Amino acid sequence: MFISPISRPLRATVRVPGSKSLTNRALLIAALAEGTTVLENALFSDDSRYFAEALTSLGFSIQSDPDNARLTITGLGGRIPAVSAQLFIGNAGTAARFLTAFLTLGRGKYLLDGDARMRQRPIGDLVAALTQLGAKLGPAGADDSPLIAENGSLITERWLLITDYSNICPPVKIVANGLPGGKTQIAGNISSQFLSALLMVAPYAQTPVEIEVTTELNSKPYVDMTLSIMQDFGVRIERDGYNHFRIPPALYSPLSIYLIESDASAASYFFAAPAICGGTVTVQNISRKSVQGDIAFLDVLKKMGCEVRESENAISVTRTSELRGIDLDMRDIPDTAQTLAAIAPFASSPTRIRGIASARLKETDRVHAVCVELTRLGVHVEEHEDGMTIHPCEEIRPATVQTYNDHRMAMAFSLIALRVPGIDIENPGCVSKTFPKFFEALALLSPTSLSPTSLSPTSLSP
């Protein structure tokens, strides 16, 4: 897909869809609650679809209303109806981690699998932590399908003693008889989703759960988000910073309506556009008070020379001076590192991105992929184990940008195409993972899209 450059300062208003992170957390917690919850402004994308389909396969009632961005789910108070299921979750990382923990609460045998990339993404730390809590799960083998014998009984299990959890990736088998509970340890430097998964299911363990985080925790704001949504559904926990958590048995309460915030990660691309093109972009239905950590990307833009203004239910970004390079640890907001990488070549000094080694285990090795594609465009970039250094580039050359089937590669590098002619985005359809109508929203940034007959922000609701 070729994107036409914009030759004058921006003056546009857009609206992004609901948060993926909040939608998937709310889906899991609503399924655990006893009763019906309606999720408003829910995200409809590949990731949320895989999650909702998995819950439906497990016997939960979910009504989808994409036109109104609404999901209605009836929770069963911690009970999972299906005693057997084979679940496919594509490359949806949140679905893989959250469902693995969720399934230990069931009574039966389950197999969780994904696409080729998901089979390369480690989940061993979570498996080890759940095993310490008394769950029975591990890597699936060839003998794990079919799940049920012809007479309807569960197939007898053959388990190997796991001595090395580090290389465990999906497919994962779970033989569940409820989660006993107790004490467990989890590393925090691979994915905060492991900790979030444990926290959300822990209230339904048979005894109190204590979790010790054994390393520095990456992406702390995502854990804060998890705790916030748990509290919204009526469950509070005891904690000692990010090192120790204690969760007694409790029950989530259903909510008649739960409003999902617009996605701060998706908004980052539109906040970043004026940094490259000049002018102003306003993103509607989002606030600096968001529970999403990626809203902090606005502070990154301020350091680089942009002005951020908040009005009622909207945020505007304007570039007010020459764009400056920065040196920044992004371990707490790694999903916006690619957005910063797309801005960096237009800055007047080098940009150093640090603390994102965990991004190598995402949809692709995001550190290496960004370095390769920036180099393809003629940008001088140095790759480091935990990030990269990007130098200013006076003349970015036309090229086809490979996306590695990573939605964030496609969306981030589309920003460069707003300024540089001849940029072709390979496999643009990969944005369906989290933002199916991204390119429609991007079209609103073009001056020709600002006429009364152009797409309206409302039309971009999922």
Buried (B, 14 or more C-beta within 10 A) or exposed (E): BEBEBBEEEBBBBBBBBBBBBBBBBBBBBBBBBBBBBBBBBBBBBBBBBBBBBBBBBBBBBBEBEEEEBBBBBBBBEBBBEBBBBBBBBBBBBBBBBBBBBBBBBBEBBBBBBBBEBBEBBBBBBBBBBBBBBBBBBBBBEEEBEEBEEEEEEEBEEEEEEBEEBEEBBBBBBBBBBBBBBBEBBBBBBBBBBBBBBBBBBBBBBBEBBBBEBEEEBBBBBBBBBBBBBBEBBBBEBEBEEBEEBBBBBBBBBBBEEBBBBBBBBBBBBBBBBBBBBBBBBBBBBBBEEBBBBBBBBBEBBEEBBBBBEEEEEBBBBBBEEEBEBBEBEBBBBBBBBBBBBBBBBBBEEBBBBBBBBBBBBBBBBBBBBBBBBBEBBBBEBEBBEBBBBBBBBEEBEEBBBBBBBBBBBBBBBBBBBBBBEBBBBBBBBBBBBBBBBBBBBBBBBBBEBEEEEEBEBEEBBB
